Amino acid sequence: MQIAISIEPYLAVEKVKLTQYIENIVQLSREMARKGDQVVLHFDYFKPNPEIFELVQSYTDKIAVDLQLMQESVPSVAGFRSVSVDLIDQPVNLPTVKPEQVGIVLDLGCEWTKNVDLVRAASYIIVMTVKCGKSGQLFQPSAMDLVTQVRAINPKAVIIVDGGVNENNINLLKKAGVDVAVVGNYAKKCYENGSLAIGINRLLHN
């Protein structure tokens, strides 16, 4: 199956601009779907902001949204395709999440082998190619080795790779069998240049 692209909207903007960006992503997703390509949304919730959370959640009936929790408390997990938490810092404990939604995050350099059973059971696995929590870091190709190891343990999981993904390294993800590639800064630059569709097409068909 061809790789899917997940766009992570930059949240440090006013609500109107964020809404416009998400609306553009939703429209792009619909256009890509007609061509057999998949574009979804990736939402990092890293600090309490109920207004932004409610905004993004309101789009879950229009586009698939993967929620990555970087704090324990959220208003609701309704509507999200997947809900992922950090395997080390925040062990999976989401009683309201269905088994098919449960995801885990493997941060760069984490000792994930101590939690093989959780890796084996997860429906979604986010493999970070950078350290969580800081934007603009460089993609670390060594993370592709982790993708290979995780795939061998859990062949049914949807593997998502996040961190520094762009047109220069997308083929590494494709060769590793990654299911979903998350793009943040890359998509932001394309959007600001008026070329979001061109940029995402380049990743899908590079």
WOURGI-V407772 format. One record per backbone hydrogen bond with DSSP energy under -0.5 kcal/mol. CO is the residue of the C=O (numbers start at 1). NH is the residue of the N-H. E is the energy in kcal/mol with one decimal. If there is no record, write none. Layout:
((CO,NH,E) (CO,NH,E))
This chain:
((4,181,-2.6) (5,7,-0.5) (5,40,-2.4) (6,8,-0.5) (6,183,-2.8) (7,9,-0.8) (7,42,-2.4) (11,13,-1.6) (14,18,-2.3) (15,19,-2.7) (16,20,-2.1) (17,21,-2.1) (18,22,-2.6) (19,23,-2.5) (20,24,-1.9) (21,25,-2.0) (22,26,-2.7) (23,27,-2.2) (24,28,-2.4) (25,29,-2.6) (26,30,-2.0) (27,31,-2.1) (28,32,-2.8) (29,33,-2.1) (30,34,-1.2) (31,35,-0.5) (32,35,-1.3) (32,37,-2.6) (33,36,-1.3) (38,5,-2.3) (40,7,-2.4) (41,66,-2.8) (42,9,-0.5) (42,44,-0.6) (43,45,-0.7) (43,68,-2.9) (44,46,-0.9) (45,70,-2.5) (49,53,-2.5) (50,54,-2.6) (51,55,-1.9) (52,56,-2.6) (53,57,-2.7) (54,58,-1.6) (56,59,-1.8) (57,60,-1.6) (59,62,-2.1) (59,63,-1.8) (64,41,-2.5) (65,67,-0.6) (65,81,-2.3) (65,82,-0.9) (66,43,-2.8) (66,68,-0.5) (67,69,-0.6) (67,84,-3.1) (68,45,-2.5) (69,86,-0.5) (77,80,-1.2) (82,67,-2.8) (83,103,-2.4) (84,69,-3.0) (85,105,-2.3) (86,90,-1.4) (94,97,-2.0) (98,101,-2.4) (98,102,-0.9) (99,102,-0.6) (101,83,-2.4) (102,123,-1.9) (102,124,-1.6) (103,85,-1.5) (104,106,-0.5) (104,126,-3.1) (105,87,-2.2) (105,107,-0.8) (106,128,-2.4) (107,110,-2.2) (110,112,-1.6) (111,114,-1.2) (112,115,-2.3) (113,116,-0.8) (115,118,-0.5) (115,119,-1.8) (116,120,-2.7) (117,121,-1.4) (118,122,-1.5) (123,158,-2.7) (124,104,-1.9) (125,127,-0.7) (125,160,-3.0) (126,106,-3.4) (126,128,-0.6) (127,162,-2.0) (129,140,-0.8) (130,108,-0.9) (131,134,-0.9) (134,137,-0.6) (139,141,-0.7) (140,143,-2.0) (141,144,-2.2) (142,145,-1.4) (142,146,-0.7) (143,147,-1.6) (144,148,-1.9) (145,149,-2.0) (146,150,-2.9) (147,151,-2.5) (148,152,-1.6) (149,153,-1.4) (150,154,-2.8) (154,157,-1.1) (157,159,-0.7) (158,125,-2.6) (158,160,-0.6) (159,179,-1.6) (159,180,-2.1) (160,127,-3.4) (161,182,-2.9) (162,129,-2.5) (162,130,-0.5) (166,169,-1.2) (166,170,-1.4) (169,172,-1.2) (169,173,-1.1) (170,174,-1.9) (171,175,-2.4) (172,176,-1.5) (173,177,-0.6) (173,178,-2.4) (174,177,-1.1) (179,4,-2.8) (180,161,-2.7) (180,182,-0.5) (181,6,-2.9) (182,163,-0.6) (183,8,-2.6) (184,188,-2.4) (185,189,-2.4) (186,190,-2.0) (187,191,-2.8) (188,192,-2.6) (189,193,-1.4) (190,195,-3.4) (191,194,-1.5) (195,199,-2.6) (196,200,-2.5) (197,201,-2.3) (198,202,-1.9) (199,203,-1.4) (200,204,-2.4) (201,205,-2.4) (203,206,-0.5))
